[in-house]
Amino acid sequence: MNENANKVEGDKVKSEEGGLWETIKVVLQALLIAVVVRTILFQPFNIPSGSLIPTLLIGDYLFASKYSYGYSRYSIPFGPPVFSGRIFGSEPKRGDIVVFKLPKDNSTDYIKRVVGLPGDKIQVIGGVLQINGKPVQRERVEDYKTTDLYGRTIAVPQYKETFPEGTSHYVIERDGDRGYWDNTNIYTVQPGHYFMMGDNRDNSTDSRDEANVGQVPFENLVGRAEIIFFSIDEDASWLRPWEWPQHIRWNRMFERIK
């Protein structure tokens, strides 16, 4: 009887150990798949600021394609210095919205629109973007409602901006054409670098601010913003989940980013 009892007990222990090991393997496989997907295919990001209003809003969650520009050390979680430069590199196009590592610290995620390519001369005069000495076409459209420095809702000028290549997007001028960065010197984009700007032209820390952002090296690009997979109003509280349905921006779900 004792021998049979010991045998049953031993089989039970082995079964439990086998079940635990199977669970560990499943978890490890799932983690490996997640790391591979995040490194090679897509990485999720959320929008914490209003620098790309009206294109992207605070509370938008998006996927950026990692394969669009090839891979650098910053394609790997935590950016280990395993290699330099890019492999399978493909250069961004003017108008792309790009996630990149801030050149100042090579660790902070930023997201802006590419407006200047290597060799371009970029300037802003009276709020109008100039590329290689020519003003970018912009068309006044209906005002956009946003908030001012004091959190008050205001209507601000909105424009449809069209790049020389023919792609269009919308920008806003919260301070009209008299904002701090609405008149700049000429910036010459260095080889292997890109000039980034936000669509919220008077509320964006971007390549115009050479002390804090400046031009972005090709190596620092992480991916191209592709699609919004979730969006929730910035006033929603994570402590009151029962209120989320009324704060979710259902019309922005699975919206392509342009």
N, C-alpha and C positions, 0 to 999 in steps of 0.2 A: 504493500500500500504506500509506504513511504517513498519507494522508488518511483512508483507511478505518479505520486503527488509532485515529487521533485522534477520529473520529466515534464509534467504539465506546466509547472511553474517556469521551468527553463524555456519551454516553447513560447510561453506568454511573454517572457522578457525579451526573447529574440524577436518576436513579432512586434513588440513595442519599439525595440531598437530599430528594426527594419522600417517601421512606419515613420519614425522620427527622421531617419536618414532620407527617406523618400521626400518628406516635407522639406528638409534642408536643401535637397537637390532641386526641387521645384522652385523654391525661393531664390536660390543662386542662379538658376536658369532665367527666371523672370528678371532679376537684377541685371544679368548679362545682356539680355535682349534690350532692356531699357537703356543701358549705357550705349549699346551699339546704335540704337535708333536715335538717341540724343546726340551722339557724336557724328554719325554719318548722314542721317536723314533730316529730322526736324527737332527743333528745340522750342519749348514754350517760353514766352515772355509776357510780362504784364506792363501796362503803361501807367507810370506813377505821376506823370506831370502833363501839363497841357501844351507842350512845345510843338506838337504836331496837329493841334486843333486847326481846321475842322476834319482832317483826315482820320486822325486817331484821337480818342477821348480818354480821359482818366478813367480807369476801370475796365478798359479793353484788355482782353487776353488774346494773344496771337501765337501762331506758329511761324517760325522763321526757317527757311530751307537752308540746311548746312551745305548742301552739295552745289548750290548755285554759283559760288565763287571758288570752289575747291576747298582745301583744308590747310589750316595752319595750326600752330600750337594752341591757339585759342579756340579751336574746334573741339578740343579735348577738355573735359571737366577740370577746372582749376588751372588750366593753361600751363602744364609742366613744360619746361624747355627741352623737349625731346628732339626737336628739329627747328630750323629757321626757315623763313620764307613760306611759300605755299606749294602744295602739290595738287595736280589736276586743276590748276588755277584758271578761272574765267573772270574777266574784268566786269565790274558792274557797269550798268548803263546809266546815263543821266536820267534822273527821275525815279530811280529805284529808291525804296525806303529800306535802309540798311541798319542792322544791329551791329555795333562794333564795340571794341574795348577802348575806353578813353585813353588816348596816348599819354596823358599826364601820369597815369598810374598803371596802365595796362591791365586793369582788373575790373573797373566799373563799367557796367553795360550802359551804352547810350544808343539811342535810335533817332536817326535823322534822314533827310532826303539828300541824295547825291545831286548837287547842282554844278560842280566843277570837276572836270577830268584832268589828268596830267597835262601840263602845258597851257591850260586855259588861264585867261586873265579874268578875274571875278571882281566885281565892284557893285555897290548899291548906291544909287543917286536918287535922292528924293523918294525913297521907298521902292524904286524900280530896280530889279535885278538886272545887271549888265553882264553879258558873257562875251568876251573878246571884243569889247568896245561897242557892242550892239545891245539895245534894250530888249529884254524878253517881253514878248507880247503879253499883255494882261487886259482882261475885260471886266469891268465892274458888273457885279451881279447883286442879288438881294443881300441886305445886311445880315450878319450872323450874330446870334445872341450868345454872349459869353459873360464872363465876370471880370470886373476890374480889380485893381490892387486891394480894394477893400471888401471884395466878395460880393459886390452889388452887380445885379444883372444889367448888362448894357448891350446895345446894338452897335456893332462895329463894321467898318467897310470890309467887304469880301470881294475877292477877284478870282477869275479863272485865268490861271497862268499857263502859257503854252511855250514849251521849250523849242529850240530850233529843230529838233528831231521830230516834232509833231505831237509829243505826248503832253497831256494836260492834267492839271490838278487844281485844287482850290487853296488859296491862302487868305489869311485875315491880317488886318493892320489895326491892332487894338488901340494904338496911339496915333492913328492916321499915318501920314507919311513924314512925321516929325519925331519918330522914335529914336532911341539912342543909337541903334545900328542901321538907321535908314539913310545914312550918308557915311561912306567908308572910303578908305584908300583902296588902291588896286592891289589885289592879292594874286600873285602868280603861283599856280598850283605846281608843286614840285613833282619830279618824276616819281612814279610809284606811290603817289598820294592822291587823296580825293578831298574835295571841298564840300562840307555838309551844312545844310541849313534846315531849320524847322519851318513848318508851314504857318505857324503862329509867329510871324516875323518879329513882333515886338516883345515876345515872351519866350525867347529861345536862346539858350547858351549854346552856341555852335561854332563853326570854324571861323566866323567873324571875330570871335573872342580868342585871340591867339594865346593869351595867358592861361586860359582854362581848358580850351579844346584844341583849337588850331586845326591844321590839315591832318587827315587820318591816313596812316600808312596802309597799304594793301594788306599787309600781314595781320592788321588788327580787325579786319572785317570778320564777323562771325556768321552772318547769314542774311538772306533777303526776306523781309516781312512778306508773308503770303496771304494769310487768311485769319480773320477774327473768329475764334471758336467760342468765345464767351464774352459778355459785356455786362457790367453792372454799374449803376449810378454811384458816383463817388460818395454820396451821402448815406449809402446803405451801411448798416452796422453789422459786423460779423458776429456780434453778441445777440442779435435778434434775427435769427434765420427765418422765422415765420414771416418776416416782412420782405424777404428777398424777392418773391415773385413780382411784387409791385415795383421793385427797383431794377429788375433785369431788363436790359434793352433788347427785347426779343427781335427787333428789326435789324439788329447788327450781327446776329448770330450767323456764322458761316459766310460772312461778307468778304469778298476778295478785296485786297488792299491795293490801291492804285496810287 
